[in-house]
Amino acid sequence: MSAWAAKRFWQAAQAESCEGGFTVRLDARAVKTPAKQPLVLPTLAMAQEIAAEWDQQQGLIKPDTMPLTRAANSAIDKVAPQLDAVVAEIANYGTTDLLCYRATDPQPLIDRQEAHWTPLLDWARDDLRAPLVVTQGVMPVSQPAESLMGLRAHVGAHSPFQLAALHDLVAISGSLILGLAVARRRLSGDQAFGLSRIDEAWQNELWGEDEDAARLEALRRDAFLTAERFFALCG
């Protein structure tokens, strides 16, 4: 059965235990991924949330309204088969982490970045054992090899399902440190997303908010919070 059938054909979606974890059944049929792999999930809570997404479908199935299902499919079909490459891609954000690149002016923006970003780099230094170098401007700065190796080890400690979420947390924010802070519950998703948008918020305060940009920003925020939610459901 294709998990992405065009129209709803089932009466009820049910979360159930299965070999290796939990799954979702549409009546008697077990859901599979787009690559035809069994949808085996790590926790009952995740299976229940994904079952709820299927139950909310009416008429034509709309994958864009099923973000948790899509994240689970990604973990199984994309992350697990190329685990090392995904770990490397996520960890590479440590080489150009947003928190390390500071404004050169005006002073109030410099001060705002210092107040909000430096405590997180202190956390990375003390808790993650990964001190990073801060610079002003956009010219690349080299980071300590030991710190980058340590950050990669932290990333690699996650499961494929967790990595699917962590990838979005890091890619959307532009910061490996912010992503790990959410994963470790050092920050909430709301807090981390706000910290990743300090520069944008400053520009909005000066010039006002563009309507189209605001819509895109809302979509990014929703995706970021969905990633936080998916990570939490991993158990």
C-alpha positions as a printed Julia matrix, in Angstrom:
235×3 Matrix{Float64}:
   0.0    0.0    0.0
   1.21   3.48  -0.76
   1.14   5.75   2.29
   0.39   8.66  -0.03
  -2.84   7.38  -1.62
  -4.73  10.12  -3.4
  -7.93   9.91  -1.35
  -8.96   8.81   2.12
 -10.09   5.2    2.06
 -10.0    4.31   5.76
 -12.46   4.71   8.58
  -9.97   5.22  11.42
  -6.23   5.6   11.98
  -4.88   3.74  14.99
  -1.5    3.79  16.75
  -0.31   0.28  17.64
   2.78  -1.51  18.83
   4.74  -3.47  16.24
   8.05  -5.25  15.9
  10.75  -2.72  16.67
   8.49   0.01  18.02
   5.12   1.45  17.07
   3.21   2.04  13.85
  -0.01   3.51  12.48
  -2.73   1.41  10.9
  -5.4    2.72   8.58
  -8.12   0.24   9.49
  -6.2   -3.03   8.97
  -3.41  -1.63   6.79
  -0.07  -0.56   8.22
   1.19   2.76   6.89
   4.37   2.68   4.84
   6.77   5.42   3.82
   6.96   6.8    0.27
   9.89   4.39  -0.28
   7.6    1.5    0.77
   9.39   0.97   4.09
   7.37   0.03   7.19
   6.56   3.11   9.26
   8.18   1.95  12.5
   8.23   4.74  15.07
  10.25   5.02  18.29
   7.46   6.0   20.71
   3.75   5.49  21.2
   3.32   9.24  21.59
   4.74   9.84  18.12
   2.54   7.11  16.64
  -0.52   8.66  18.25
   0.29  12.13  16.91
   0.89  10.77  13.42
  -2.34   8.76  13.58
  -4.13  11.99  14.45
  -2.69  13.63  11.32
  -4.09  10.81   9.19
  -7.47  11.01  10.89
  -7.65  14.73  10.13
  -7.44  14.08   6.39
 -10.71  14.45   4.54
 -11.09  13.65   0.86
  -7.78  14.18  -0.91
  -4.75  13.5    1.25
  -2.63  16.64   1.72
   0.94  15.78   2.78
   1.71  19.43   3.56
  -0.8   19.24   6.43
   1.01  16.2    7.91
   4.39  17.55   9.07
   5.05  14.83  11.65
   4.33  12.11   9.11
   6.7   13.78   6.66
   9.41  14.05   9.32
   9.07  10.36  10.18
   9.22   9.42   6.49
  12.38  11.5    6.16
  13.98   9.79   9.16
  13.34   6.36   7.67
  13.81   6.95   3.95
  16.51   9.64   3.92
  18.35   9.94   7.23
  18.82   6.3    8.26
  20.3    5.13   4.92
  22.93   7.9    4.92
  23.46   8.52   8.6
  27.1    9.6    8.44
  26.44  12.1    5.66
  23.52  13.65   7.58
  25.58  13.91  10.75
  28.36  15.6    8.78
  25.94  18.03   7.13
  24.42  19.09  10.44
  27.77  19.28  12.24
  29.21  21.44   9.45
  27.01  24.32  10.61
  29.44  24.62  13.52
  32.04  25.98  11.12
  29.88  29.01  10.29
  27.55  29.22  13.26
  25.29  32.28  13.22
  26.15  33.14  16.82
  29.8   33.66  15.92
  29.23  36.38  13.3
  28.49  39.74  14.87
  27.46  43.09  13.49
  30.05  45.82  13.02
  27.47  48.54  13.69
  25.31  50.09  15.04
  26.29  49.73  18.67
  22.77  48.9   19.96
  22.64  45.89  17.62
  26.14  44.85  18.66
  25.03  45.06  22.28
  21.87  43.05  21.63
  23.8   40.25  19.96
  26.32  40.24  22.78
  23.64  40.05  25.44
  21.69  37.21  23.82
  24.25  35.19  21.88
  27.32  35.22  24.1
  25.64  33.31  26.98
  24.86  30.51  24.52
  28.45  30.37  23.33
  29.47  30.25  27.0
  27.1   27.28  27.37
  28.67  25.6   24.36
  32.12  26.14  25.87
  31.22  24.9   29.34
  28.57  22.22  28.76
  29.41  20.99  25.26
  33.16  21.5   25.7
  33.19  23.31  22.36
  34.53  26.89  22.55
  33.97  28.83  19.33
  35.66  31.94  17.98
  33.6   35.1   17.54
  34.25  37.64  14.79
  32.7   40.86  13.54
  31.5   40.97   9.97
  30.93  38.14   7.5
  34.48  37.07   6.63
  34.94  33.38   7.52
  36.78  32.58  10.72
  38.37  29.22  11.49
  37.02  27.32  14.47
  39.11  25.07  16.75
  39.33  21.57  15.31
  38.75  20.05  18.74
  35.53  22.01  19.14
  34.25  20.93  15.74
  35.08  17.3   16.49
  33.26  17.55  19.81
  30.2   19.11  18.2
  30.13  16.35  15.58
  30.2   13.77  18.35
  27.22  15.48  20.02
  25.32  15.42  16.74
  26.24  11.81  16.06
  24.82  10.69  19.4
  21.27  11.21  18.1
  18.97   8.65  16.5
  17.81   8.99  12.87
  14.48  10.35  14.09
  16.17  12.91  16.31
  18.53  13.86  13.48
  15.58  14.52  11.16
  14.35  17.1   13.68
  17.78  18.45  14.57
  18.52  19.05  10.9
  15.57  21.43  10.65
  16.33  23.11  13.96
  19.87  23.85  12.77
  19.16  24.65   9.13
  16.28  27.03   9.85
  18.14  28.89  12.59
  21.53  28.82  10.89
  23.06  27.77  14.19
  24.23  24.37  15.4
  24.42  25.78  18.93
  20.81  26.95  18.88
  19.68  23.59  17.5
  21.52  21.66  20.2
  20.21  24.06  22.85
  16.64  23.18  21.85
  17.45  19.47  21.66
  18.89  19.61  25.18
  16.05  21.81  26.44
  18.39  24.65  27.22
  16.0   26.81  25.18
  12.42  26.49  24.02
  11.75  26.54  20.29
  10.19  29.97  20.6
  13.24  31.32  22.4
  15.72  29.83  19.96
  13.85  31.01  16.89
  13.68  34.52  18.3
  17.41  34.5   18.98
  18.09  33.39  15.42
  16.18  36.41  14.08
  17.84  39.21  16.04
  19.18  40.87  12.9
  15.81  40.64  11.13
  13.97  41.99  14.15
  16.37  44.93  14.28
  15.71  45.76  10.63
  11.96  45.51  11.2
  12.21  47.93  14.1
  14.03  50.42  11.9
  12.11  50.12   8.65
   8.89  48.29   9.44
   7.87  44.75   8.57
   7.32  43.69   4.97
   4.1   41.72   4.54
   5.55  39.04   2.26
   8.62  38.65   4.44
   6.38  38.31   7.49
   4.47  35.44   5.85
   7.71  33.62   5.08
   8.91  34.25   8.61
   5.73  32.7   10.02
   6.25  29.61   7.86
   9.83  29.28   9.09
   8.71  29.62  12.68
   6.01  26.97  12.24
   8.55  24.59  10.7
  10.99  25.27  13.52
   8.4   24.58  16.22
   7.29  21.42  14.41
  10.89  20.21  14.49
  11.03  20.91  18.23
   7.8   18.97  18.71
   9.01  16.04  16.6
  12.28  15.88  18.55
  10.35  15.76  21.84
   8.18  12.91  20.51
  11.29  10.82  19.88
  11.37  10.07  23.61
